[in-house]
C-alpha cells in the first residue's frame, strides 16, 4: 500500500482511464509477475521515495 507523507492511504491512480484500458489487456500471469517484482523491490528494506 502507498501512503502520503501525512499518513493518508493512496487509493487512486493518475490517468485512471488509460490505466484501466491497459489492465484489461494484461493477462493474469503477467499481472502476477509484476506484483511479485514490485513486492520484492519494496520489501528489500531500502527507502523508496518519489518526488
LUMMAR-72804 format. One record per atom (N, C-alpha, C): residue in one letter; x, y, z. Coordinates in Angstrom, 2 decimals, padded with zeros to 5 digits. Layout:
- a | X | Y | Z
...
***
This chain:
- x | 000.83 | -001.17 | 000.00
- x | 000.00 | 000.00 | 000.00
- x | 000.88 | 001.24 | 000.00
- x | 000.39 | 002.26 | -000.62
- x | 001.11 | 003.53 | -000.66
- x | 000.42 | 004.55 | 000.23
- x | 001.23 | 005.38 | 000.88
- x | 000.70 | 006.39 | 001.78
- x | 001.34 | 007.74 | 001.50
- x | 000.56 | 008.78 | 001.68
- x | 001.08 | 010.13 | 001.62
- x | 001.91 | 010.39 | 002.86
- x | 002.75 | 011.38 | 002.83
- x | 003.57 | 011.72 | 003.99
- x | 002.72 | 012.02 | 005.21
- x | 001.50 | 012.49 | 004.98
- x | 000.59 | 012.79 | 006.09
- x | -000.05 | 011.54 | 006.67
- x | 000.21 | 010.39 | 006.07
- x | -000.31 | 009.13 | 006.57
- x | -001.57 | 008.63 | 005.87
- x | -002.13 | 009.42 | 004.97
- x | -003.34 | 009.02 | 004.25
- x | -002.99 | 008.03 | 003.14
- x | -003.77 | 006.94 | 003.04
- x | -003.53 | 005.93 | 002.03
- x | -003.90 | 006.45 | 000.64
- x | -003.06 | 006.13 | -000.35
- x | -003.35 | 006.50 | -001.74
- x | -004.25 | 005.42 | -002.34
- x | -005.42 | 005.82 | -002.83
- x | -006.39 | 004.86 | -003.34
- x | -006.79 | 005.12 | -004.79
- x | -006.14 | 006.08 | -005.44
- x | -006.44 | 006.40 | -006.84
- x | -005.15 | 006.39 | -007.65
- x | -005.28 | 006.28 | -008.96
- x | -004.10 | 006.32 | -009.84
- x | -004.25 | 007.48 | -010.81
- x | -003.12 | 008.02 | -011.22
- x | -003.13 | 009.06 | -012.25
- x | -003.52 | 008.40 | -013.58
- x | -004.15 | 009.15 | -014.43
- x | -004.55 | 008.65 | -015.75
- x | -005.37 | 007.36 | -015.63
- x | -006.38 | 007.40 | -014.78
- x | -007.17 | 006.22 | -014.45
- x | -007.78 | 005.55 | -015.68
- x | -008.30 | 006.31 | -016.61
- x | -008.92 | 005.73 | -017.81
- x | -007.89 | 004.91 | -018.60
- x | -006.72 | 005.47 | -018.80
- x | -005.66 | 004.78 | -019.52
- x | -005.21 | 003.54 | -018.75
- x | -005.07 | 003.68 | -017.43
- x | -004.67 | 002.56 | -016.59
- x | -005.66 | 001.40 | -016.72
- x | -006.94 | 001.68 | -016.65
- x | -007.96 | 000.64 | -016.75
- x | -007.93 | -000.05 | -018.11
- x | -007.70 | 000.72 | -019.17
- x | -007.61 | 000.13 | -020.51
- x | -006.43 | -000.82 | -020.60
- x | -005.30 | -000.41 | -020.07
- x | -004.10 | -001.26 | -020.11
- x | -004.29 | -002.52 | -019.26
- x | -004.94 | -002.37 | -018.13
- x | -005.16 | -003.53 | -017.26
- x | -006.05 | -004.58 | -017.92
- x | -006.98 | -004.16 | -018.75
- x | -007.86 | -005.10 | -019.45
- x | -007.08 | -006.01 | -020.39
- x | -005.98 | -005.50 | -020.94
- x | -005.21 | -006.29 | -021.91
- x | -004.10 | -007.11 | -021.26
- x | -003.95 | -007.01 | -019.96
- x | -002.91 | -007.73 | -019.23
- x | -003.45 | -009.07 | -018.73
- x | -002.77 | -010.15 | -019.09
- x | -003.26 | -011.45 | -018.62
- x | -002.87 | -011.68 | -017.16
- x | -003.50 | -012.65 | -016.52
- x | -003.32 | -012.89 | -015.09
- x | -001.88 | -013.21 | -014.72
- x | -001.19 | -013.98 | -015.55
- x | 000.19 | -014.36 | -015.25
- x | 001.11 | -013.14 | -015.30
- x | 000.96 | -012.29 | -016.29
- x | 001.77 | -011.08 | -016.38
- x | 001.50 | -010.17 | -015.18
- x | 000.25 | -010.05 | -014.79
- x | -000.10 | -009.24 | -013.63
- x | 000.56 | -009.80 | -012.36
- x | 000.52 | -011.10 | -012.21
- x | 001.12 | -011.76 | -011.04
- x | 002.63 | -011.48 | -010.98
- x | 003.29 | -011.59 | -012.13
- x | 004.74 | -011.36 | -012.19
- x | 005.07 | -009.91 | -011.82
- x | 004.29 | -008.98 | -012.32
- x | 004.51 | -007.57 | -012.00
- x | 004.34 | -007.32 | -010.51
- x | 003.28 | -007.86 | -009.93
- x | 003.03 | -007.67 | -008.49
- x | 004.16 | -008.29 | -007.67
- x | 004.61 | -009.48 | -008.04
- x | 005.71 | -010.13 | -007.32
- x | 006.98 | -009.28 | -007.36
- x | 007.30 | -008.73 | -008.52
- x | 008.51 | -007.92 | -008.64
- x | 008.38 | -006.62 | -007.83
- x | 007.25 | -005.98 | -007.91
- x | 007.05 | -004.77 | -007.10
- x | 007.19 | -005.08 | -005.61
- x | 006.59 | -006.16 | -005.17
- x | 006.69 | -006.54 | -003.76
- x | 008.13 | -006.85 | -003.37
- x | 008.89 | -007.52 | -004.26
- x | 010.28 | -007.85 | -003.99
- x | 011.10 | -006.57 | -003.80
- x | 010.91 | -005.62 | -004.68
- x | 011.66 | -004.36 | -004.60
- x | 011.27 | -003.59 | -003.34
- x | 009.98 | -003.50 | -003.07
- x | 009.51 | -002.75 | -001.90
- x | 009.96 | -003.42 | -000.60
- x | 009.94 | -004.74 | -000.57
- x | 010.26 | -005.47 | 000.67
- x | 011.76 | -005.62 | 000.93
- x | 012.60 | -005.12 | 000.05
- x | 014.04 | -005.33 | 000.21
- x | 014.64 | -004.53 | 001.35
- x | 013.90 | -003.59 | 001.92
- x | 014.39 | -002.85 | 003.08
- x | 014.98 | -001.50 | 002.73
- x | 015.15 | -001.19 | 001.47
- x | 015.65 | 000.12 | 001.07
- x | 014.54 | 001.16 | 001.26
- x | 014.94 | 002.41 | 001.40
- x | 013.97 | 003.50 | 001.49
- x | 013.53 | 003.86 | 000.06
- x | 012.25 | 003.92 | -000.18
- x | 011.71 | 004.24 | -001.51
- x | 010.98 | 005.57 | -001.43
- x | 011.45 | 006.53 | -002.21
- x | 010.81 | 007.84 | -002.20
- x | 010.47 | 008.26 | -003.61
- x | 009.63 | 009.23 | -003.72
- x | 009.24 | 009.79 | -005.00
- x | 009.14 | 011.30 | -004.88
- x | 009.38 | 011.96 | -005.97
- x | 009.28 | 013.41 | -005.90
- x | 008.25 | 013.91 | -006.89
***
